């Protein structure tokens, strides 16, 4: 794995470009909703955007 990443640095940049916007949006929504536990989880756990996308589209929806 380390050899692959060393030879393909573009993969690291692609992962960063994918993850950063999702993480930023999810953290922003969690902070505005005062979801402390979600904020901490989103900040600490790195799932390549999967947890962030789920939070944005599933868990952050307001219940009516």
Order of alpha helices (4+ residues) and beta strands (2+ residues): alpha-alpha-alpha-alpha
